[in-house]
């Protein structure tokens, strides 16, 4: 999962709201790309709901990495 600075995420969200765009917090849009920086808790919930168990996790190169297994 790509990691972005929380202040930058908030600024992008406020800019989108100013433009009247229907965005949720964590969405980031510009002329080149679209990103969604979901909260870490949300990612963990999605993994659990999909039946995965997180075995290990860590950060590097601006990403949060998960190693997960599923029965």
C-alpha positions, 0 to 999 in steps of 0.5 A, spaced: 500 500 500 502 506 497 504 511 503 503 519 503 504 524 508 497 525 512 498 533 511 498 532 503 492 527 503 488 532 507 490 538 502 488 534 496 481 533 499 480 540 501 482 542 494 477 537 491 472 539 496 473 547 494 472 544 486 466 541 488 468 534 486 465 528 490 471 525 493 472 521 500 478 523 504 484 519 502 482 520 494 487 524 491 486 526 483 491 531 479 491 531 471 496 525 471 493 520 476 488 518 481 490 515 488 486 512 494 490 512 500 486 508 504 487 508 512 491 503 514 485 500 519 481 499 513 486 495 509 487 491 515 479 490 515 479 488 508 484 483 509 480 480 515 474 480 511 477 477 505 479 471 510 487 473 510 491 473 516 496 478 516 503 474 518 508 480 517 508 487 515 513 493 514 514 499 511 519 501 505 520 505 499 514 509 501 509 503 501 506 499 507 507 491 505 503 486 508 505 478 508 498 475 509 496 467 508 489 464 507 487 457 509 
